[in-house]
Amino acid sequence: MADQAHSAQHERIGLGEKLGYGVGDLASGLMLNFFGFYLLYFFVDLGGLAPAAIGLMFLLTKLIDAVTDPVMGMVADRTRTRWGRYRPYILFGSVPLGLSMVLIFSAPQDMGGTALLIWAYATYSLCMLAFTVANVPYGGLLGVISPSSHQRSRVTAFRMFFSACGGILVGALGTTLVREFGGGDERLGLLLTVSCIAAVSVACLLTTFATTKERIPPTPQNGSVKGDLGVLLRTGPWIAVVIAAVLGVTSIAARASTAPFFFKYVAGDDGSPVFLFFDRPALFLTALAIGQVSGVILGNFLVRWFEKSHLLIGAGASMAVFIMVFYTLPLGAVWPQTFMQLAIGIGFGLLMVLSYSMFTDIAEYIDWKTRRQMTALVIAASVFGVKAGVGLGSFLPGLALDLTGFVAEGEQSETALWGIQIAFAFIPAGILIPAAGALFFYGINHKVLAKAESELSQRRAARA
């Protein structure tokens, strides 16, 4: 048994398992990028709801997530099955997630007003709950796929690569599929496109379940729920990364949710292709996603020589600078704007791959310091961080549009156009400043991690 524990410490994760785990985040990448770009537009410009009303919905539903995400983490940490602690939830949560995604865009054509707002609250909350059930354990699985921080970082790179591929697919094909499937009916096009995304997402999650393995055995006693929460809330590195992750995602989500309004009303784009079959929104999303892939690959190399927290601070600062450079460019400067969006994507790729990797390091750190295994609870923050960031990234633009007098599918005033610019540039750049500041309090470095891994390996071997 001790030999098995030592073997797990040094076992290399094969390419097939890295791909199998990574492809699970293609599901999240497709869903979150599609929702981030189209959901506010669907309910406001096509559904006629007030921007502030739907923005508030995105924010209030995060209060539910603030409860369900950690609860799901604690439940998964205490689960014991022949498939492991986390993999069963990926298996049984995949289909409900796919169905709930489709349900959001299935609102009847003649539904509006209060009825549509209730539909938005109910279906979006249901979808986020299904996302929690599948994705918190998916994140927890990363923490037990290997005892080695280096191996987990490599697997994280595959995860972030596929997440970015979701952005590339939505960027390259999203507007085209909506246009072609809808045949002039944008709502129908959205429904059929999200149905395809849901089917692919279910297949991806099932692949992850079938190809992965949990290598860190559970401890016989896992501690109390109250004790786990107390430890977590006293862990400074966890708080620092949560703040950075939430605000980093908020920045990108705010730009994505405002992009349809920016291109339609500020840039005056008519939806015509500007490069091959890419229209300007498609080029915008694709450039971000390609940059994200590049940032993931870059981050996987840089962590060998630099501390993760230092790299993350640099990534946030560069994103803020490039967002403001984008703002200063002429509205018709398609290719300079695309290049700036690519640079923003590189910073975002670094932010995502490093923050997810840091959450698994924090789980190891807590295990080392307190002898408590709470991997999924720690990593639940990454899922909540993404959802909270997406929610804030829709709420803040919705509020800005409402306060500046946006009119759905109408001619916009100068004030309303300025509101779109605020939501598209100033809000995303500004919130990256406190995100970078939080990381100065992270405190876990290469030396600390090496000591933690060594002592944990000895403990597990002795327990075995």
Rosetta blueprint (number, residue, H / E / L):
1 M L
2 A H
3 D H
4 Q H
5 A H
6 H H
7 S H
8 A H
9 Q H
10 H H
11 E L
12 R L
13 I L
14 G L
15 L H
16 G H
17 E H
18 K H
19 L H
20 G H
21 Y H
22 G H
23 V H
24 G H
25 D H
26 L H
27 A H
28 S H
29 G H
30 L H
31 M H
32 L H
33 N H
34 F H
35 F H
36 G H
37 F H
38 Y H
39 L H
40 L H
41 Y H
42 F H
43 F H
44 V H
45 D H
46 L H
47 G L
48 G L
49 L L
50 A L
51 P H
52 A H
53 A H
54 I H
55 G H
56 L H
57 M H
58 F H
59 L H
60 L H
61 T H
62 K H
63 L H
64 I H
65 D H
66 A H
67 V H
68 T H
69 D H
70 P H
71 V H
72 M H
73 G H
74 M H
75 V H
76 A H
77 D H
78 R L
79 T L
80 R L
81 T L
82 R L
83 W L
84 G L
85 R L
86 Y L
87 R H
88 P H
89 Y H
90 I H
91 L H
92 F H
93 G H
94 S H
95 V H
96 P H
97 L H
98 G H
99 L H
100 S H
101 M H
102 V H
103 L H
104 I H
105 F L
106 S L
107 A L
108 P L
109 Q L
110 D L
111 M L
112 G L
113 G H
114 T H
115 A H
116 L H
117 L H
118 I H
119 W H
120 A H
121 Y H
122 A H
123 T H
124 Y H
125 S H
126 L H
127 C H
128 M H
129 L H
130 A H
131 F H
132 T H
133 V H
134 A H
135 N H
136 V H
137 P H
138 Y H
139 G H
140 G H
141 L H
142 L H
143 G H
144 V H
145 I L
146 S L
147 P L
148 S L
149 S H
150 H H
151 Q H
152 R H
153 S H
154 R H
155 V H
156 T H
157 A H
158 F H
159 R H
160 M H
161 F H
162 F H
163 S H
164 A H
165 C H
166 G H
167 G H
168 I H
169 L H
170 V H
171 G H
172 A H
173 L H
174 G H
175 T H
176 T H
177 L H
178 V H
179 R H
180 E H
181 F H
182 G H
183 G L
184 G L
185 D L
186 E H
187 R H
188 L H
189 G H
190 L H
191 L H
192 L H
193 T H
194 V H
195 S H
196 C H
197 I H
198 A H
199 A H
200 V H
201 S H
202 V H
203 A H
204 C H
205 L H
206 L H
207 T H
208 T H
209 F H
210 A H
211 T H
212 T L
213 K L
214 E L
215 R L
216 I L
217 P L
218 P L
219 T L
220 P L
221 Q L
222 N L
223 G L
224 S L
225 V H
226 K H
227 G H
228 D H
229 L H
230 G H
231 V H
232 L H
233 L H
234 R L
235 T L
236 G H
237 P H
238 W H
239 I H
240 A H
241 V H
242 V H
243 I H
244 A H
245 A H
246 V H
247 L H
248 G H
249 V H
250 T H
251 S H
252 I H
253 A H
254 A H
255 R H
256 A H
257 S H
258 T H
259 A H
260 P H
261 F H
262 F H
263 F H
264 K H
265 Y H
266 V H
267 A L
268 G L
269 D L
270 D L
271 G L
272 S L
273 P L
274 V L
275 F E
276 L L
277 F L
278 F E
279 D L
280 R H
281 P H
282 A H
283 L H
284 F H
285 L H
286 T H
287 A H
288 L H
289 A H
290 I H
291 G H
292 Q H
293 V H
294 S H
295 G H
296 V H
297 I H
298 L H
299 G H
300 N H
301 F H
302 L H
303 V L
304 R L
305 W L
306 F L
307 E L
308 K H
309 S H
310 H H
311 L H
312 L H
313 I H
314 G H
315 A H
316 G H
317 A H
318 S H
319 M H
320 A H
321 V H
322 F H
323 I H
324 M H
325 V H
326 F H
327 Y H
328 T H
329 L L
330 P L
331 L L
332 G L
333 A L
334 V H
335 W H
336 P H
337 Q H
338 T H
339 F H
340 M H
341 Q H
342 L H
343 A H
344 I H
345 G H
346 I H
347 G H
348 F H
349 G H
350 L H
351 L H
352 M H
353 V H
354 L H
355 S H
356 Y H
357 S H
358 M H
359 F H
360 T H
361 D H
362 I H
363 A H
364 E H
365 Y H
366 I H
367 D H
368 W H
369 K H
370 T H
371 R L
372 R L
373 Q L
374 M L
375 T H
376 A H
377 L H
378 V H
379 I H
380 A H
381 A H
382 S H
383 V H
384 F H
385 G H
386 V H
387 K H
388 A H
389 G H
390 V H
391 G H
392 L H
393 G H
394 S H
395 F H
396 L H
397 P H
398 G H
399 L H
400 A H
401 L H
402 D H
403 L H
404 T L
405 G L
406 F L
407 V L
408 A L
409 E L
410 G L
411 E L
412 Q L
413 S L
414 E H
415 T H
416 A H
417 L H
418 W H
419 G H
420 I H
421 Q H
422 I H
423 A H
424 F H
425 A H
426 F H
427 I H
428 P H
429 A H
430 G H
431 I L
432 L H
433 I H
434 P H
435 A H
436 A H
437 G H
438 A H
439 L H
440 F H
441 F H
442 Y L
443 G L
444 I L
445 N L
446 H H
447 K H
448 V H
449 L H
450 A H
451 K H
452 A H
453 E H
454 S H
455 E H
456 L H
457 S H
458 Q H
459 R H
460 R H
461 A H
462 A H
463 R H
464 A L
